[in-house]
Amino acid sequence: MRRILATATLGLALFGAAACADTQPEATGTPTPGAAATSAAAPAGVDKKTACANLTKAGNDFKTQGAVILPEMMNPATQQAAVPKLTKLLTDFQAAYSKDVSTIADAELKAAVEADLKALQTAAAAVVAANGDAAKIEAALSTPEFSSAGEKVETLCKGA
């Protein structure tokens, strides 16, 4: 059981750090004529800075909510009741993390988010399939794909 907590905490930390951008989207003023021409030529969609801010918020919310659910997963008396909460947390995080994926203008960031979402979908499906089996839940959250998820997004967002 302690390994589940450690594994899930690691997973939460990785996704919680998935887009640790230190910057927030800046308010834009009236663009200069050169800036207007540049923005008109830029691909439509969510810019990298905004996408990173949204990914950071999704990760922080996931980490905060996960901190409440994980102790319940560790307690045999509340574990079965916590499994649907964990499943919902993963589903809600997936929705928040994927919010901008179809419109992220930066191709490399978009590909990294899509890879993270694939790992998250696989882990979430395995958690549901585990049907409350602690060892299977631990295995679902211990895969190399899930464990490394968020690393590339974090790196890409550091410069945003």
MIDOSE-1310 file (N, C-alpha, C; in nm, 2 decimals, decimal comma, always signed):
residues 160
mrri	+0,08/-0,12/+0,00/+0,00/+0,00/+0,00/+0,09/+0,13/+0,00; +0,20/+0,12/+0,07/+0,28/+0,24/+0,08/+0,34/+0,27/-0,06; +0,36/+0,16/-0,14/+0,41/+0,18/-0,27/+0,31/+0,25/-0,36; +0,18/+0,22/-0,34/+0,08/+0,29/-0,42/+0,09/+0,44/-0,39
lata	+0,10/+0,48/-0,27/+0,11/+0,62/-0,23/+0,23/+0,68/-0,30; +0,34/+0,62/-0,29/+0,47/+0,67/-0,35/+0,45/+0,68/-0,50; +0,40/+0,58/-0,56/+0,38/+0,58/-0,71/+0,28/+0,69/-0,75; +0,17/+0,69/-0,68/+0,07/+0,79/-0,72/+0,12/+0,93/-0,69
tlgl	+0,19/+0,95/-0,58/+0,25/+1,08/-0,55/+0,35/+1,12/-0,66; +0,43/+1,03/-0,70/+0,52/+1,06/-0,81/+0,45/+1,10/-0,94; +0,35/+1,02/-0,97/+0,27/+1,05/-1,09/+0,20/+1,19/-1,08; +0,15/+1,22/-0,96/+0,09/+1,35/-0,94/+0,19/+1,46/-0,95
alfg	+0,31/+1,44/-0,89/+0,41/+1,54/-0,90/+0,46/+1,56/-1,04; +0,47/+1,45/-1,12/+0,51/+1,47/-1,26/+0,41/+1,55/-1,34; +0,29/+1,51/-1,32/+0,18/+1,58/-1,40/+0,16/+1,72/-1,34; +0,18/+1,73/-1,20/+0,17/+1,86/-1,14/+0,27/+1,96/-1,19
aaac	+0,39/+1,90/-1,22/+0,50/+1,99/-1,27/+0,50/+1,99/-1,43; +0,40/+1,93/-1,49/+0,40/+1,91/-1,63/+0,42/+2,04/-1,71; +0,38/+2,15/-1,66/+0,40/+2,27/-1,74/+0,43/+2,38/-1,64; +0,53/+2,37/-1,57/+0,57/+2,47/-1,46/+0,63/+2,59/-1,53
adtq	+0,54/+2,66/-1,60/+0,59/+2,79/-1,65/+0,59/+2,89/-1,54; +0,69/+2,97/-1,53/+0,70/+3,07/-1,43/+0,63/+3,20/-1,47; +0,59/+3,20/-1,59/+0,53/+3,32/-1,64/+0,38/+3,30/-1,66; +0,31/+3,41/-1,65/+0,16/+3,41/-1,68/+0,14/+3,49/-1,81
peat	+0,03/+3,46/-1,88/+0,01/+3,54/-2,00/+0,01/+3,69/-1,97; +0,07/+3,76/-2,06/+0,08/+3,91/-2,04/-0,04/+3,97/-2,11; -0,08/+4,08/-2,05/-0,19/+4,16/-2,11/-0,12/+4,23/-2,23; -0,20/+4,23/-2,34/-0,14/+4,30/-2,46/-0,20/+4,43/-2,48
gtpt	-0,12/+4,52/-2,52/-0,17/+4,66/-2,54/-0,20/+4,67/-2,69; -0,20/+4,80/-2,74/-0,23/+4,82/-2,88/-0,10/+4,78/-2,96; -0,12/+4,69/-3,05/+0,00/+4,64/-3,12/+0,06/+4,75/-3,22; +0,19/+4,74/-3,24/+0,25/+4,83/-3,34/+0,22/+4,77/-3,47
pgaa	+0,23/+4,85/-3,58/+0,21/+4,80/-3,71/+0,29/+4,67/-3,74; +0,42/+4,67/-3,70/+0,50/+4,55/-3,73/+0,45/+4,43/-3,65; +0,40/+4,45/-3,53/+0,35/+4,34/-3,45/+0,22/+4,29/-3,51; +0,14/+4,38/-3,56/+0,01/+4,33/-3,63/+0,04/+4,25/-3,75
atsa	+0,14/+4,28/-3,83/+0,18/+4,21/-3,94/+0,23/+4,07/-3,90; +0,31/+4,07/-3,79/+0,37/+3,94/-3,74/+0,26/+3,85/-3,69; +0,17/+3,91/-3,61/+0,06/+3,82/-3,56/-0,03/+3,77/-3,66; -0,05/+3,85/-3,77/-0,14/+3,81/-3,88/-0,08/+3,69/-3,95
aapa	+0,05/+3,68/-3,95/+0,12/+3,57/-4,02/+0,14/+3,45/-3,93; +0,13/+3,47/-3,80/+0,14/+3,36/-3,71/+0,03/+3,26/-3,72; +0,05/+3,13/-3,70/-0,06/+3,03/-3,71/-0,17/+3,06/-3,60; -0,29/+3,04/-3,64/-0,40/+3,06/-3,55/-0,40/+2,96/-3,44
gvdk	-0,45/+3,00/-3,32/-0,45/+2,90/-3,21/-0,40/+2,96/-3,09; -0,39/+2,88/-2,99/-0,34/+2,92/-2,86/-0,19/+2,94/-2,86; -0,14/+3,05/-2,82/+0,00/+3,07/-2,82/+0,07/+2,99/-2,70; +0,20/+2,97/-2,71/+0,27/+2,89/-2,62/+0,26/+2,93/-2,48
ktac	+0,27/+3,06/-2,46/+0,26/+3,12/-2,32/+0,13/+3,09/-2,26; +0,02/+3,11/-2,33/-0,11/+3,08/-2,28/-0,14/+2,93/-2,26; -0,09/+2,85/-2,35/-0,11/+2,71/-2,34/-0,03/+2,66/-2,21; +0,09/+2,71/-2,19/+0,17/+2,67/-2,08/+0,10/+2,71/-1,95
anlt	+0,04/+2,83/-1,95/-0,03/+2,87/-1,83/-0,15/+2,78/-1,80; -0,22/+2,75/-1,90/-0,34/+2,66/-1,88/-0,29/+2,52/-1,84; -0,18/+2,47/-1,89/-0,13/+2,34/-1,85/-0,09/+2,34/-1,71; -0,02/+2,45/-1,67/+0,02/+2,46/-1,53/-0,10/+2,46/-1,44
kagn	-0,20/+2,53/-1,47/-0,32/+2,54/-1,39/-0,38/+2,40/-1,37; -0,39/+2,33/-1,49/-0,45/+2,19/-1,48/-0,36/+2,10/-1,39; -0,23/+2,11/-1,41/-0,14/+2,03/-1,32/-0,15/+2,06/-1,18; -0,16/+2,19/-1,15/-0,17/+2,23/-1,00/-0,30/+2,19/-0,94
dfkt	-0,41/+2,20/-1,02/-0,54/+2,15/-0,97/-0,54/+2,00/-0,95; -0,48/+1,93/-1,04/-0,46/+1,78/-1,03/-0,38/+1,74/-0,90; -0,28/+1,81/-0,88/-0,19/+1,78/-0,76/-0,26/+1,81/-0,63; -0,33/+1,92/-0,63/-0,41/+1,96/-0,51/-0,52/+1,86/-0,48
qgav	-0,60/+1,83/-0,58/-0,71/+1,73/-0,55/-0,65/+1,59/-0,53; -0,54/+1,56/-0,59/-0,48/+1,43/-0,57/-0,43/+1,41/-0,42; -0,39/+1,52/-0,37/-0,34/+1,51/-0,23/-0,45/+1,48/-0,13; -0,57/+1,50/-0,17/-0,69/+1,47/-0,08/-0,72/+1,32/-0,10
ilpe	-0,72/+1,28/-0,23/-0,76/+1,14/-0,26/-0,66/+1,03/-0,22; -0,53/+1,06/-0,23/-0,43/+0,96/-0,21/-0,43/+0,90/-0,07; -0,45/+0,98/+0,04/-0,47/+0,92/+0,17/-0,58/+0,82/+0,18; -0,69/+0,85/+0,11/-0,81/+0,77/+0,11/-0,77/+0,63/+0,04
mmnp	-0,69/+0,64/-0,07/-0,64/+0,52/-0,14/-0,55/+0,44/-0,05; -0,49/+0,50/+0,05/-0,40/+0,42/+0,14/-0,47/+0,36/+0,25; -0,58/+0,40/+0,28/-0,66/+0,35/+0,40/-0,75/+0,24/+0,35; -0,72/+0,11/+0,40/-0,81/+0,00/+0,35/-0,96/+0,02/+0,37
atqq	-0,99/+0,10/+0,48/-1,13/+0,12/+0,51/-1,20/+0,22/+0,40; -1,12/+0,30/+0,34/-1,18/+0,40/+0,24/-1,13/+0,38/+0,10; -1,04/+0,28/+0,08/-0,99/+0,26/-0,05/-1,09/+0,23/-0,16; -1,18/+0,15/-0,14/-1,28/+0,12/-0,24/-1,37/+0,24/-0,28
aavp	-1,40/+0,32/-0,18/-1,47/+0,44/-0,20/-1,39/+0,55/-0,28; -1,26/+0,54/-0,26/-1,17/+0,63/-0,32/-1,14/+0,60/-0,47; -1,15/+0,48/-0,51/-1,12/+0,44/-0,65/-1,21/+0,53/-0,75; -1,34/+0,54/-0,73/-1,41/+0,63/-0,82/-1,36/+0,77/-0,82
kltk	-1,32/+0,82/-0,70/-1,27/+0,96/-0,69/-1,14/+0,97/-0,77; -1,05/+0,87/-0,76/-0,93/+0,87/-0,84/-0,96/+0,87/-0,99; -1,05/+0,78/-1,03/-1,09/+0,77/-1,17/-1,14/+0,91/-1,22; -1,23/+0,97/-1,14/-1,28/+1,10/-1,18/-1,17/+1,21/-1,18
lltd	-1,08/+1,20/-1,09/-0,97/+1,30/-1,09/-0,89/+1,28/-1,22; -0,86/+1,16/-1,26/-0,78/+1,14/-1,38/-0,86/+1,19/-1,50; -0,99/+1,16/-1,50/-1,08/+1,21/-1,61/-1,08/+1,36/-1,62; -1,10/+1,42/-1,50/-1,11/+1,57/-1,50/-0,98/+1,63/-1,54
fqaa	-0,87/+1,57/-1,49/-0,74/+1,62/-1,53/-0,72/+1,61/-1,68; -0,75/+1,50/-1,73/-0,74/+1,47/-1,88/-0,82/+1,58/-1,96; -0,94/+1,61/-1,91/-1,02/+1,72/-1,98/-0,95/+1,85/-1,97; -0,90/+1,89/-1,85/-0,84/+2,02/-1,83/-0,70/+2,03/-1,91
yskd	-0,63/+1,92/-1,91/-0,49/+1,92/-1,97/-0,51/+1,92/-2,12; -0,62/+1,87/-2,17/-0,64/+1,86/-2,32/-0,72/+1,98/-2,37; -0,75/+2,07/-2,29/-0,84/+2,18/-2,32/-0,79/+2,25/-2,45; -0,66/+2,28/-2,46/-0,61/+2,36/-2,58/-0,54/+2,27/-2,68
vsti	-0,54/+2,14/-2,66/-0,45/+2,06/-2,75/-0,48/+2,08/-2,90; -0,60/+2,09/-2,93/-0,63/+2,10/-3,08/-0,59/+2,23/-3,14; -0,57/+2,33/-3,05/-0,54/+2,47/-3,10/-0,41/+2,52/-3,06; -0,32/+2,44/-3,00/-0,19/+2,49/-2,96/-0,11/+2,52/-3,09
adae	-0,07/+2,64/-3,10/+0,00/+2,68/-3,22/+0,14/+2,63/-3,23; +0,21/+2,60/-3,12/+0,35/+2,55/-3,12/+0,34/+2,40/-3,14; +0,39/+2,35/-3,25/+0,38/+2,21/-3,29/+0,45/+2,12/-3,19; +0,57/+2,16/-3,15/+0,64/+2,07/-3,05/+0,57/+2,06/-2,92
lkaa	+0,51/+2,17/-2,87/+0,44/+2,16/-2,74/+0,31/+2,08/-2,76; +0,24/+2,10/-2,88/+0,12/+2,02/-2,90/+0,15/+1,87/-2,91; +0,26/+1,83/-2,97/+0,30/+1,69/-2,98/+0,33/+1,63/-2,84; +0,40/+1,71/-2,76/+0,43/+1,67/-2,62/+0,30/+1,65/-2,54
vead	+0,21/+1,74/-2,55/+0,08/+1,73/-2,47/+0,01/+1,61/-2,52; +0,00/+1,59/-2,65/-0,06/+1,47/-2,71/+0,00/+1,34/-2,65; +0,13/+1,34/-2,64/+0,20/+1,22/-2,59/+0,16/+1,20/-2,44; +0,16/+1,31/-2,36/+0,12/+1,30/-2,22/-0,03/+1,25/-2,21
lkal	-0,11/+1,30/-2,30/-0,25/+1,26/-2,29/-0,27/+1,11/-2,32; -0,19/+1,06/-2,41/-0,19/+0,92/-2,45/-0,15/+0,83/-2,32; -0,05/+0,88/-2,26/+0,00/+0,81/-2,14/-0,11/+0,81/-2,03; -0,17/+0,93/-2,01/-0,28/+0,95/-1,91/-0,40/+0,86/-1,95
qtaa	-0,44/+0,86/-2,07/-0,55/+0,77/-2,11/-0,53/+0,63/-2,08; -0,41/+0,58/-2,11/-0,37/+0,44/-2,09/-0,38/+0,41/-1,94; -0,32/+0,50/-1,86/-0,32/+0,48/-1,71/-0,46/+0,49/-1,65; -0,54/+0,58/-1,70/-0,68/+0,59/-1,65/-0,76/+0,47/-1,68
aavv	-0,74/+0,42/-1,80/-0,81/+0,30/-1,84/-0,77/+0,18/-1,76; -0,64/+0,17/-1,73/-0,59/+0,06/-1,65/-0,64/+0,07/-1,50; -0,65/+0,20/-1,45/-0,70/+0,22/-1,31/-0,85/+0,17/-1,31; -0,93/+0,20/-1,41/-1,07/+0,16/-1,41/-1,07/+0,00/-1,42
aang	-0,99/-0,05/-1,51/-0,99/-0,20/-1,53/-0,94/-0,27/-1,40; -0,86/-0,20/-1,32/-0,81/-0,26/-1,20/-0,92/-0,30/-1,10; -1,03/-0,23/-1,11/-1,15/-0,26/-1,03/-1,12/-0,26/-0,88; -1,04/-0,16/-0,84/-1,01/-0,15/-0,70/-0,89/-0,23/-0,65
daak	-0,83/-0,31/-0,74/-0,71/-0,39/-0,70/-0,59/-0,30/-0,69; -0,54/-0,29/-0,56/-0,43/-0,19/-0,53/-0,31/-0,22/-0,61; -0,27/-0,35/-0,63/-0,15/-0,38/-0,71/-0,16/-0,34/-0,85; -0,28/-0,36/-0,91/-0,30/-0,32/-1,05/-0,31/-0,17/-1,07
ieaa	-0,36/-0,10/-0,97/-0,36/+0,05/-0,97/-0,22/+0,10/-0,97; -0,14/+0,04/-0,88/+0,00/+0,08/-0,87/+0,07/+0,05/-1,00; +0,05/-0,06/-1,06/+0,11/-0,09/-1,19/+0,07/+0,01/-1,30; -0,06/+0,05/-1,30/-0,10/+0,14/-1,40/-0,03/+0,28/-1,38
lstp	+0,00/+0,32/-1,26/+0,06/+0,44/-1,23/+0,21/+0,44/-1,23; +0,27/+0,32/-1,26/+0,41/+0,30/-1,25/+0,47/+0,27/-1,39; +0,40/+0,28/-1,50/+0,45/+0,25/-1,63/+0,55/+0,36/-1,66; +0,65/+0,33/-1,74/+0,75/+0,43/-1,78/+0,69/+0,55/-1,86
efss	+0,59/+0,52/-1,94/+0,52/+0,62/-2,01/+0,45/+0,72/-1,92; +0,38/+0,67/-1,82/+0,31/+0,76/-1,72/+0,41/+0,83/-1,63; +0,52/+0,76/-1,59/+0,62/+0,82/-1,51/+0,69/+0,93/-1,57; +0,71/+0,92/-1,70/+0,79/+1,03/-1,77/+0,70/+1,14/-1,83
agek	+0,57/+1,12/-1,82/+0,48/+1,21/-1,88/+0,50/+1,35/-1,81; +0,49/+1,45/-1,89/+0,50/+1,59/-1,84/+0,64/+1,64/-1,85; +0,74/+1,56/-1,87/+0,88/+1,61/-1,87/+0,91/+1,70/-1,99; +0,86/+1,66/-2,10/+0,89/+1,74/-2,22/+0,81/+1,87/-2,22
vetl	+0,69/+1,86/-2,18/+0,60/+1,98/-2,17/+0,67/+2,08/-2,07; +0,72/+2,03/-1,96/+0,78/+2,11/-1,86/+0,90/+2,18/-1,92; +0,98/+2,11/-1,99/+1,10/+2,17/-2,05/+1,06/+2,27/-2,16; +0,96/+2,24/-2,24/+0,92/+2,34/-2,34/+0,86/+2,47/-2,28
ckga	+0,79/+2,45/-2,17/+0,73/+2,57/-2,11/+0,82/+2,65/-2,02; +0,94/+2,60/-1,99/+1,03/+2,68/-1,91/+1,07/+2,81/-1,98; +1,08/+2,80/-2,11/+1,12/+2,92/-2,19/+1,00/+3,01/-2,24; +0,88/+2,96/-2,20/+0,76/+3,04/-2,25/+0,74/+3,16/-2,17
